[in-house]
Amino acid sequence: MVGELAARMDLPMPRLYLSPSPQPNAFATGRNPRHAAVAVTQGILSVLDERELRAVLAHELSHVANRDILITSIAATIATAITYVAQLGFYLGGPDDENAPNPLAAFLLVLLAPIAAVIIQLAISRSREFGADATGGQVSGDPIALASALRTIEAYARRTPPATRNPSTAPLFIINPFRDGIAGFARLFSTHPPTEERIRRLRALAGLR
């Protein structure tokens, strides 16, 4: 299945991994298509049918084709750099330095710059998920199957142990392994867009409302 999809996307065959996690989930990683890997959990094999699984794999291969892992890694690096620069600027300006910034302004910079950087980083992560959904739906030719898979994975993610113990790896997965229902302002700090919005877009891609 992966070989057929990779050929359709003109990608080298990625390495494949199976995680023993009972939570249905999947992810792709690798700095470029030649060093890519796709992993699925044991749980996903037991709850999705063949159409749904194929659509999920198309989604993950879309991340590889679109170089999303590289893009999100760069975004995370820039966010970290902004945090360090803001902290450095705060501590370099001593009380006797005429060019030192206003203490309140400096404090706000240290506080707000990292938050703004993280919000931008997570917005990029969410946009790449939308992009992989669209590409995966087109490549698989079955966006409704991907929508169905997302709904199933989302439901299980709420009641099974997470597929990872490290929250920093959550953006890699097709559904946030730690998802517990995010709404309102908190969505700005979500690694993934709302599942219902993803499903709505996939249905629109299939010509349905």
N, C-alpha and C positions, 0 to 999 in steps of 0.2 A: 504493500500500500504506500509506504513512504517512498520507495523507489519509483513508483509510477508518478506520484505527485512531484517529486524532485525533478524527474525528467520533463514533466510538463512545464516546470518553472525554470528549466535550464540550469539546475543547481547540481553540484556534486552530491553524491549520496552521503548524508551526514552519519555520524556515529549514533547509535541508538542505545538507550538505557532504559531499564525498568526499575522503578523504585518500589520497595515493598510497602509503601504507605497505603493504608486503607482509604484515605481521602482521595476521591477522584480529582485528578489534576494533571497538568502537563506543562512543560516549559521547553524553551530552546535557549541555547547559549553558544558563544563562540564569537571571536572578533571579526570573522569574515566567513563567507560560504565554504571556503576550503578547510576551515577549522571549526566547523559547526557540530553541534550535538543536539539531539532531540530526546527528551525523556518523558515517559508517561509513568503514572503510578499504577500499582496493581489494582487499586480501587476503580480507576477509570475503565479498565478492561472489563470489569464486572457489571458496570451500570449503563454503559453506552452501547448502542447497536452499531453495526458496521458503518452505516451512513454517518452517524454522529461522530464516531471515532475518526473516520476519514476527514471530515470537515475540521475537527480539532487539529489533526496533523497538518492540514493545509494552512490553518491559522499559524501554527508554530513555524512552519517552513516560510511563511510570509515574513515573519520576524527576521529570519535568516536572509531572505532575498532583499528585504528593505534595509538591512544592516541596522536594525533597531537596537541590538545589544550594544553596538559601538556608539550609537547616538545617545542612548540613555546613560552609558558609562561616561561619555564626555560631559553630559549635563550634570551628572553627579559630581564629577571632578571640579567643574566650574563652580558649583554651589559650595563645595568644600573650600575652594580657593577664596571665594567671596567672604566666607565666614572668617577665615584666617586673616585676610587683609583688613577687615573691619576691626577685629580684635587688635591687630598690630597697630593700626592707626590710633586706637584709643590709648594704648600704653606708651606709644612713642612720644606723644605730646605731653611733656612735663609741665608742672605749674609755672615755671619760669620761662617757658617758651612762648614768645610773643605770637608765634604762628600757630600755637595750639588751638584746637577747636573749642568752642563753647562746651563745657562739661556736659550739659544736658543734651546738646546736639550730638556729642560724641557717644553718649550713653544710648540715645535713641538709634544711632547708626549701628552700634554693636548689637542692639536688640532686634532692630527691624530688618537690617540687610540680610542676615542669615535666613530669617523667616521668608522674606521675599524670594530669596534664591531657591529655597526648598519648594515654595509654591510653584515657581516656574519649572523646576525640575519635575515635579509631580504632574504638572499640566502636560509636559512633553511626554511623560510616561503614559498618561491617559490617551493622548492623541495618537500615540503609536499603537495602542490597543485597538482604537477605532480603525486605524489604517490596516492592521493585520486582519481584523474581522472582514473588512471589505475585500481585501485581496484574497483571503482564504475562502470567502464565499464565492468569489468569481472563479478561482482556480478549481475548487471542488465542484462548482456548478450546482451547489446545494446550500445556499445561505440559510434555508429553513432548518436544515439538519444542524448547522452550527448554532442557530438560535435555540433549538431544542437542547443541544448539548450544554450550552451555557446555563440554561434554566436548571437542568439536572445537577450540574456541578455546583452551582450556587446553592441549591437546596442541601446538598450533602456537606458543603463547606461549613454550614451553620451547625452541624450536629456530629461531625467526626473530627478526630484529632488532626491538627494541621499537618500538611505534607512536608513542612520544614520547621525547625526550631529556631531559625534565624530570621527575624523580621526584615533584615536588610535584603534578603533574597526574594521577598514577597512580590516585587514588581515583575520578576521573571515569569511567574505562573499565569495561566490563562484566566484564573479567578484568584483573587487574594485569598491565600490559605487561612488567614486570620479574620476574614470578613465577618462582621457581626452587625451589619445594618448601619449604613452611614447616610446621613441626610443633612440638608441645610448647609451651613457654613463649613461643617466638617468635611464636606466633599472636596474642598480645596486641598485637603491634606490626604486625600485618598490616592493610592497607587493605581487604581483602576476606575474607569467610568462606571456609572450605575448599570447593572446588568439589564434592567428593563430598557434603558436607552439603547444599549447595544442590540438588544433583541428588536426594538422598534426599527432601528436602522437596517438590520438584516432583512426584516420583513419588507421594508421599502425597497431594498435591493432586489428582492424576489418579486416585486410588483404587487405586494399585499399591504393592507393597512394594519 
